[in-house]
Amino acid sequence: MYGVFGGYTRWAVVFLIIFVLFILLVPYTTTTTCTTTPIA
């Protein structure tokens, strides 16, 4: 499993998951903060 792209694919998967979660959470958090009182 560990080849030349062993560490690269590992960080790529982690970055991909964070990137997807960021896109899914940003619109949700912006809409909730706009409709509700902003948390200090």
ZIJOFEN-V815950 format. One record per residue. N is the residue number from 1. RES is the residue in one small letter. SS is DSSP state (H for helix, E for strand, C for the rest). PSI is psi in whole degrees, 0 to 359 (999 if undefined). NEAR is the number of other ideal C-beta (glycine too) atoms within 8 Angstrom. Layout:
n->N res->RES ss->SS psi->PSI near->NEAR
n->N res->RES ss->SS psi->PSI near->NEAR
This chain:
n->1 res->m ss->C psi->324 near->3
n->2 res->y ss->C psi->104 near->3
n->3 res->g ss->C psi->213 near->5
n->4 res->v ss->C psi->323 near->4
n->5 res->f ss->C psi->27 near->6
n->6 res->g ss->H psi->306 near->9
n->7 res->g ss->H psi->329 near->6
n->8 res->y ss->H psi->315 near->8
n->9 res->t ss->H psi->328 near->8
n->10 res->r ss->H psi->312 near->8
n->11 res->w ss->H psi->330 near->8
n->12 res->a ss->H psi->319 near->8
n->13 res->v ss->H psi->318 near->8
n->14 res->v ss->H psi->316 near->8
n->15 res->f ss->H psi->324 near->8
n->16 res->l ss->H psi->318 near->8
n->17 res->i ss->H psi->315 near->8
n->18 res->i ss->H psi->321 near->8
n->19 res->f ss->H psi->317 near->8
n->20 res->v ss->H psi->316 near->8
n->21 res->l ss->H psi->324 near->8
n->22 res->f ss->H psi->317 near->8
n->23 res->i ss->H psi->324 near->8
n->24 res->l ss->H psi->329 near->8
n->25 res->l ss->H psi->329 near->8
n->26 res->v ss->H psi->309 near->8
n->27 res->p ss->H psi->326 near->8
n->28 res->y ss->H psi->317 near->8
n->29 res->t ss->H psi->325 near->8
n->30 res->t ss->H psi->323 near->8
n->31 res->t ss->H psi->324 near->8
n->32 res->t ss->H psi->323 near->8
n->33 res->t ss->H psi->332 near->9
n->34 res->c ss->H psi->326 near->6
n->35 res->t ss->H psi->330 near->5
n->36 res->t ss->C psi->177 near->6
n->37 res->t ss->C psi->135 near->3
n->38 res->p ss->C psi->139 near->5
n->39 res->i ss->C psi->126 near->4
n->40 res->a ss->C psi->999 near->2
